[in-house]
């Protein structure tokens, strides 16, 4: 049952030691920081709690996010940023050491893999990696489909269908690109960003906390909220991004808490 009563929410937040926040639609839209975001982060600091950011957006690397947040007036360190790319990198290291990767992604995404020692190739890959590629071309799609048809292992980084922008606009995200490839090849990838349980395991390991001490905040039911399903993590849905209140009526995923935005939580911490 989703809680919306403020006094009940306040009680539920008492054991929380760390908040893991989505970015697009939760703390900002596009390049516009929500006015309530600094107040929330200051309150978290003031109550001796921690906050982290976890974004499914695999089109940028960690330095891009640190720079963007700093430009918005949010001073953070690299340890406070988690990106869906980190989860798949961790998995590949354990399960596919030495594999050659064909990465459908931005230059920043390819750079992130290379910096971790991966061989990113254009021909004869072992694995096709699909990311949120804002530089997508027909040639990239065609090559990915050919490699997948020929038996390459195929993974996706984040399953989001849309990426929210300012003024209630959206652009196609990685999940939509995967549907395009599926229509051509009949193959759909395992995803590693939210809501994958691999992401939840990564968050618990990264924070060093118990599930019951963590709250995940986001604006998407099928990623931010779903990642906490069947766990002790508290999930908090905000209505400042993609999801509308009426969407809960048809969703299989239900948050622990629902509020209009993170600003509502300031007086409850």
C-alpha positions in Angstrom: 0.0 0.0 0.0 1.4 3.4 -1.0 1.5 5.9 1.8 0.7 9.6 1.2 -0.1 10.7 4.7 2.7 13.1 5.9 2.8 11.9 9.5 3.1 8.3 8.3 5.8 9.2 5.8 7.7 10.9 8.6 7.8 7.7 10.6 8.8 5.6 7.6 11.8 7.9 7.0 13.2 7.7 10.6 15.4 4.6 9.9 16.7 5.9 6.6 20.4 6.7 6.5 20.9 7.2 2.8 18.8 8.5 -0.1 19.5 7.4 -3.6 18.0 9.9 -6.0 17.3 9.6 -9.6 18.3 12.7 -11.6 16.2 13.5 -14.6 12.7 14.2 -13.4 13.6 14.0 -9.8 16.2 16.7 -9.0 16.1 18.5 -12.4 14.5 18.4 -15.8 17.1 18.7 -18.7 19.2 21.7 -17.6 16.8 23.2 -15.1 17.4 22.4 -11.4 14.2 22.2 -9.4 14.1 25.0 -6.8 13.4 22.6 -4.0 16.4 20.3 -4.7 19.0 22.4 -2.7 16.7 22.6 0.3 16.2 18.8 0.3 19.9 18.1 0.0 20.8 20.6 2.7 18.2 18.9 5.0 19.7 15.5 4.4 23.1 16.8 5.3 21.8 18.6 8.3 20.3 15.4 9.7 23.5 13.5 9.3 22.2 11.3 6.5 23.8 10.7 3.1 22.6 11.2 -0.4 23.7 9.6 -3.7 22.6 10.0 -7.2 21.9 7.1 -9.5 21.0 7.7 -13.1 20.0 5.2 -15.7 21.1 7.7 -18.4 24.1 6.0 -20.0 24.8 8.7 -22.5 27.2 10.5 -20.3 30.1 9.5 -18.0 30.5 10.2 -14.3 32.6 13.4 -14.9 29.8 14.8 -17.1 27.4 14.4 -14.2 29.7 15.9 -11.6 30.3 18.9 -13.9 26.6 19.4 -14.6 25.7 19.2 -10.9 28.5 21.6 -9.9 27.3 24.0 -12.6 23.9 23.8 -10.9 25.4 24.7 -7.5 25.5 21.1 -6.1 29.0 20.3 -4.9 29.5 16.5 -4.8 32.3 14.0 -5.0 32.5 11.2 -7.6 31.6 8.6 -4.9 28.1 10.1 -4.7 27.4 9.4 -8.4 26.3 6.0 -9.6 25.5 5.4 -13.3 23.8 2.3 -14.8 27.0 1.8 -16.8 28.8 0.9 -13.5 26.5 -2.0 -12.9 27.1 -3.6 -16.3 30.9 -3.0 -16.0 30.9 -4.8 -12.7 29.0 -7.7 -14.3 31.2 -7.9 -17.4 34.3 -8.0 -15.3 33.1 -11.0 -13.4 31.4 -12.9 -16.2 33.1 -11.9 -19.5 36.7 -11.0 -18.8 38.6 -10.1 -22.0 35.5 -9.9 -24.2 35.5 -7.6 -27.2 32.6 -5.1 -27.1 30.6 -3.4 -29.8 29.0 -0.5 -28.0 26.0 1.3 -29.4 26.5 4.5 -27.5 27.8 8.0 -27.3 31.5 8.8 -27.4 31.3 9.3 -23.6 29.9 5.8 -23.1 32.6 4.2 -25.3 35.3 6.2 -23.4 33.9 4.9 -20.1 34.3 1.3 -21.2 37.8 1.9 -22.6 38.9 3.6 -19.4 38.0 0.4 -17.6 40.2 -1.6 -19.9 37.6 -3.0 -22.3 38.4 -3.6 -26.0 35.7 -1.6 -27.8 35.7 -2.7 -31.4 33.8 -2.1 -34.7 34.2 -5.5 -36.1 34.1 -9.1 -34.8 32.8 -8.4 -31.3 31.9 -11.0 -28.6 29.2 -8.8 -27.0 26.9 -6.1 -28.2 26.2 -3.4 -25.6 23.2 -1.1 -26.2 23.3 2.2 -24.3 21.2 5.4 -24.5 22.8 6.7 -27.7 22.0 10.3 -28.6 24.4 9.9 -31.5 22.5 6.9 -32.9 22.8 6.2 -36.7 21.3 3.7 -39.1 24.8 2.2 -39.5 25.1 1.5 -35.8 21.7 -0.1 -35.7 22.4 -2.2 -38.8 25.8 -3.5 -37.4 24.3 -4.3 -34.0 21.5 -6.3 -35.6 23.9 -8.2 -37.8 26.1 -9.1 -34.9 23.1 -10.2 -32.7 21.7 -12.3 -35.5 25.1 -14.0 -35.9 25.1 -15.1 -32.3 26.7 -12.3 -30.3 25.8 -12.0 -26.6 23.5 -8.9 -26.3 23.1 -6.7 -23.2 21.3 -3.4 -22.7 22.3 -0.8 -20.1 19.1 0.9 -19.1 15.5 0.0 -20.1 14.0 3.5 -20.0 11.7 4.2 -23.0 11.9 8.0 -22.7 14.2 10.6 -21.3 12.4 13.6 -19.9 13.3 17.1 -20.9 12.0 20.6 -19.9 8.5 21.7 -20.7 7.0 18.2 -20.5 9.0 17.0 -23.5 10.6 13.5 -24.0 13.1 11.9 -26.3 13.5 8.2 -27.1 15.8 6.4 -24.6 17.6 3.0 -24.6 14.5 0.9 -24.1 12.9 2.3 -27.2 16.1 1.6 -29.2 16.0 -2.0 -27.9 12.4 -2.3 -29.2 13.7 -1.3 -32.7 16.4 -3.9 -32.6 13.9 -6.5 -31.3 11.6 -5.8 -34.3 14.5 -6.6 -36.6 16.2 -9.5 -34.8 13.6 -11.0 -32.4 16.1 -10.5 -29.6 15.6 -8.3 -26.5 18.5 -7.8 -24.1 19.0 -8.2 -20.4 19.2 -4.8 -18.9 21.5 -3.7 -16.0 20.2 -0.3 -14.9 17.1 0.1 -12.7 15.0 -2.0 -12.1 17.6 -4.9 -12.4 18.3 -6.6 -9.1 21.9 -6.3 -10.1 21.5 -2.5 -9.6 20.0 -3.0 -6.1 22.9 -5.3 -5.2 25.3 -2.6 -6.5 23.6 0.2 -4.5 23.7 -1.9 -1.3 27.4 -2.7 -1.8 28.3 0.9 -2.7 26.6 2.5 0.3 27.6 -0.2 2.7 24.1 -0.1 4.3 21.3 -2.5 4.9 18.4 -2.4 2.6 16.1 -1.2 5.4 18.4 1.9 5.8 18.1 3.0 2.1 15.4 5.0 0.3 15.3 5.2 -3.5 13.6 8.2 -4.9 12.5 8.6 -8.6 9.9 9.6 -11.1 9.5 6.3 -13.0 7.4 3.3 -11.8 9.0 0.7 -14.0 12.6 1.6 -13.1 13.1 3.7 -10.0 10.2 2.1 -8.1 10.4 -1.4 -9.5 14.1 -1.8 -8.5 12.9 -1.9 -4.8 10.2 -4.5 -5.4 10.5 -7.5 -3.0 13.1 -5.8 -0.9 13.4 -3.9 2.3 14.3 -0.7 0.5 11.9 2.2 0.8 10.8 3.4 -2.6 9.6 7.0 -3.0 7.7 8.1 -6.1 7.8 11.8 -7.1 5.4 13.2 -9.6 7.8 15.9 -10.9 8.9 13.8 -13.9 7.4 11.1 -16.2 4.8 9.4 -13.9 1.3 10.8 -13.2 -0.8 9.8 -10.2 -3.3 8.0 -12.4 -0.5 5.7 -13.7 -0.5 3.8 -10.4 -4.0 2.4 -11.3 -2.5 0.2 -14.0 1.0 -0.3 -12.8 2.2 -3.6 -11.2 4.8 -1.6 -9.3 3.7 0.5 -6.3 5.9 2.8 -4.3 6.2 2.7 -0.5 5.6 6.5 -0.5 4.2 9.0 -3.0 4.8 12.8 -2.9 4.5 15.6 -5.4 8.3 16.2 -5.3 11.3 15.9 -3.0 10.5 19.4 -1.6 7.6 17.8 0.4 10.1 15.7 2.3 12.1 18.6 3.6 9.9 19.1 6.7 9.6 15.4 7.3 13.3 14.6 7.9 
